[in-house]
Amino acid sequence: MLGVLLLFAQKIRNSGRYALGDLFSLRASGSGPRIVATAVTLAITIPILMIQLRAAGTSTALLIGASSDGTEVICTC
């Protein structure tokens, strides 16, 4: 992964643009690459966000002294 980023870093810097979507638009025509990049980003970040929210709810429930499942769900929301 780091190697791929290093390969793209020079091209992004030289293009004068700073977003990965801009690099996709330089390489491929149309809005397809940006849509795919958006879908992949959301597919990765939404599950990670849900895990972090669940952990925060569990931690908050433990801090207030109630460790039941219902309390954890309420603290997550």
Buried (B, 14 or more C-beta within 10 A) or exposed (E): EEEEEEEEEEEBEEEEBEEBBBBBBEEEEEEEBBEEBEEEEEEEEEEEEEEEEBEEBBEBBEEEEEEEEEBBEEBBE
